[in-house]
Amino acid sequence: MIGMAQNFGYTGTTPLRPMSVKEWNDFSSKVVAPSSADAKKGKPYYFVDKTPEIKGEVVQFDSRLTKIFNYLAKADKKQTCGTTKQHESLGISTEAPEISDLSYPSTNARSASTLFRGVGVRVSSADKMKCTKRCTDPATGIVTYLPFAKFDIPLDGKPVTRTEPVPPNCVVYCAVDYYPDGHLFPPGMADIDEIAQPQVASIIAKLDPSRTSFIFYNYPTADNFDDSMNQAGIYKTAQLAYEIMHTDDAGCDAKEKNTGNMKIIPYTVIFPEWVWSSSSFADNNMTDFFKKLAEDVFPFYLQDESPAAGITHDPLLVIGLHLNY
């Protein structure tokens, strides 16, 4: 009975389904060097700390995790899956102690870390904040628009270092996933999908940080830069969770709905406390929305029946969005 409960995730985790070296090589062809500068559409992943351990012909990385990441890299998802835009940068963290560094009931012994065992990962950053510089020639009054800088969006709520000085007679403003006013760039300065605001699911649009109030000027000294990046991190965390929880819907991972053994939704999705408890998240009723969604999408009634699986939030989680099988 204990084994059956574990296999179905009632204890919050399942045994490792290891990958062969060949399977790992197929997946790692989409993984770039540990530098976000190398990430791009189609190859968005980079490991921010360490890559999974290979023991003989077996890789300590659950084969189900690669299915989730392959899904996130797809370019042809429907808007109702979360976003029509293909992810261009996803930082993966697998660094963890052998014993779980998450909270656990006082009546339970601490279990072995899902990251350490290879059945869990954390997405530490997602996609880019993109900035446009608008410059005015003081002699002619001619205004030009050009790309300025791009930043990874961290999902840990920490400040982002910015060093690029703003040229004289210019202002800089930024948005998530695209260059604001990018349609005014000279031809060839940016890809077509980098200059248009992507469509997202309506519930996620409530958190859209690229609204007018989000755009900031006088970069890099603007006081609201860190707050803007913080809001972008909340937005991206919610978007990723929404995508992952809709992975088995028709038109998302596959043309037809994933059912039975074909389901690839993780058994546990954990938000960092700073996102879950943030005013923008709470004010948009996102906590209630995700709780209700979890009741509908997690297999085996995990949200209702298991105290260790389904969706939750954790004050000890500081590196992005956690998911495990």
N, C-alpha and C positions, 0 to 999 in steps of 0.2 A: 504494500500500500504506500509506503514511504517512497519507494522508487517510482511508482506511478504518479504520485503527487509532484515529485521533482521533475519528471519528464514533461508534465503538463504545465509546469511553471507556477504551481500554487505556492511554492516556497520562495517565489520571486526570482528564481533562476533555474536553468536547466543544464544538463551536462554539455560539455563542449562537443561541437561537431567540427572536428579539425579539417583543415584544407590540405590537399596534396600540394606538393611544390609546383606541379603544373597548374593547378587551379590558382595558386598564389601568383604565379608569373603572369597568368592571364589578367588577374585583377591589378597587379602592380604596374602593368603597362599604362594604367590610368593614374598612377601615383607619381608625382614629380619629386624632385629633390626637396629637402626640408627648408624650402624658402618660398614664401607666398608669391614672390615675384615670378616664379616659374609656372604657377598655376594658371589654367586657362580653361575655357569651355571644352568639354570632352575629356580633359585631364585636370580635374579641379582639386584633387586630393593631395595633401602633404601631411606627413607625420611631424608633429611639433616637438616630440620628445624622443621616442624610440619606436622602431619598427617591430612587428611581432617576431618572436623567437622561432627559429626553425630547428627542429629536432629530428635528425635523420631525413626521412621523406615526408614529414608531417609538419605543418605550420600551425603554431598556437594562435589561431585566429579563426573565429567561428565562420563557417561558410555562409551562414544566414546574414552576417554583417555585410558581406560583400554584395549580397542581393539588394540590401537597403541602399548602399552607396551607389551601386549601379543605377538604381531607380532615381536617386537624387541627381545623377549626372545626365539623365535623359533630357532631350530637347523638345519632345513632342507631348508633354503633359498638358492636360486641360486646365483651364483657370480654376475649376472647382477642386483640383488636386492641391491647390495652394498658390501656384504661380505659373505663368506661362513662360517665364524666363529660365534658361538653363543656368545652373549654378556654375560660377567660374572659379570659386576658391572656397575650399572647405578644409579647415585645419582639424586633424584627427589626433586626439590625445589618448595614449594607452598607458601612460605612466601612473603607477599606483603601488602602494605597499601590498604585501601579501595579505594583510588583514584589511577588511573594508574600511575606507575612510569616510563612509557615510553614517548617518544616524541609524540607530537600531533600537528596538524596544529593550527596556532595562531587564526584562525577563528572558531575553534571548542571548545566547552567546554570539559573539561577533563571527560572522561567516567569512570565508575566503573571498577576497575581492573579485568581482566579476571581470575587472580589467586585467588583473593578474592571471586569471584563468583563461582569458581570451574570449569570453562570451559577452563582453561589454566594451563600449568605447564612449568617448565624449567628444562632441563637436565643439572645438574651442574658439573657432572664428568662422564667419560665413560671409563670403562675397565682399563687395567693395563699397566704400563711400567714394564718390567721384566728384571732383571739383573743377569748375570752370573759372577761367580768369577773363574778366571783361576790362579791356584797356582802352583808354581814350588818348589819342594823340593830341597834346596840348597846342600844337601849331595848327592842325587842320580840323580838329574836333571829330575826326573819324574814329568810330568805335569798332573794335575787333574782339572776337570771341575765340578762345583757344582752350584746349585741355590744360589743366594745371597739375593736379596730383591725384593719386588714388591711395586709399588706406584700407587695409583689412579691417573688418568690423569685428572686434573682439566680443565674445559672449561672457566675459567675466566682469564687466562693469568697470574695468580699470582704465585710467587715462591713456590716451594715445599720444605718442611722441610725434611732433611735427616740426620740421626744420626748414622747409623751403621758404625763402623770403618772398614776399609779394613784390613784384616789380613796381616801380614808380607809376603813378597814374592808373593803377589797376585796382580792382576789387575782386575778391574770390568768394564764390558761393558753391555749395555742395549739395548733393542728394544721394540717396541710397540706390545703387544699381545702375544709375545713368548720370550723364553729364547734363545739368540743367542748362537750357538754351543751347544744347549741343547741335540742334538743327541749324544754328547760325555759324557753325565751324566751317572753315574752308573744306572743300571736298577731300576725302581721304584721311582726315584727321582722327576719325573714330569710326568704329563699326556701326552699322545702322541700328543694331539693337542696344547700343550704348548711349544713344541720344534720345531714346523714347522711354517714358516711364512704363515699366512693365505692368501688366494686368495681374491682379492677385485676387484671391478669394475675398468675398465681400466682408467677412468677419475680420480678416487680417487688414483690410483697408482701413478699418477703424483705428489701427495703430500706425498708419502710414506716416513715417517721419519725413517724407519728402514734400509734405504740405508746405504752404508759403511760410508758416511760422517757424518751420524747421530751417529754412535757408538762412545762412548767417554771412555777414560781411566782415571786412577788416581782418581777414585771416592773415597771419596765424595768431593774432592777439585777442580775437573775439572771446569774451568771457563765456559764451554759450557753446564753445566748441565741444568741451568735454560732455556737457549735458546733451548735446546733439548726438554725439557718438553713443552715449548711454542709451538714449531713446532708440537709436538705430540697432543697438544690441538687443533691446527688448523686442523690437519689431522682428528681427531675424530669428531670434529664439522661438517666438510664437509661430513664425512662418515655417520653420523647419519642423517643429512639433506637429503642426497641422498637416504638412506634407507626409510625414512619417505615419501619422495616424490614419491617413487616407490612402496609404500605399496599395491596399487591396481592392480599392474601388475600381470599377470598370473605367478604362481610359487613363489610368494612372500608371501603375507598374506594367499592366498588360491591357490588351484591348478588352478582354472579358474580365469579369470580377474574379479575383483570387478566392478560392474556397478550400476548405479542408486542409490537406497537407500542403497546398500551394500557397497558403497565407504566409506572408513574410513580415507582418507587423511585429515589432519587438514585444516582449512580455512586460517590460518595464520602461517607462519614460519618466525621467526625473528633471524637473525644472530647478535651476538655482533659486534660492530664496530671494535674492535681490530682484529677480524678474517677477516672480510670483507675487511678491508683496509690494511691488512698485505701484505708485498711485495711478500711473497711466494704464497699467494692466488691470488693476482693480476697478478703476473708473469706467472702463469699457466692458465690465462684466466678463472678462476673459477667463477668470478662474472658474466661474460657474459654467461657462461655455465648454471649457476643456473637460471638466468633471462629467458633464452630461455626454459629451462626445465619447469619453472613455468608456462609459457604460454601454454605449452602442457598438464600439468597434473592437474592443479587446476580446480575444477568444476565451472560451471556457468561463465566461462571467468573472474574469480575473479582477475587474474593478470592484465588484461587489463581494466576491468570495475570498479573495486573498489579501491579507494586510500587507504583503510584501511585494505585490505586483500591481500592474496597472499604472496610472499616472499619479504622481505626487510631486512634492517639492521638498528640498532638504537644505537646512541652514549650513551644513558642512560642505555642500557642493559648491566649489568656487571656480571650476573650470568648465564653463559651457553647459550644454545640454547632454545629459547622460541617458544612454539607452543600453539595454541588455536583453539577452534571451535567457 
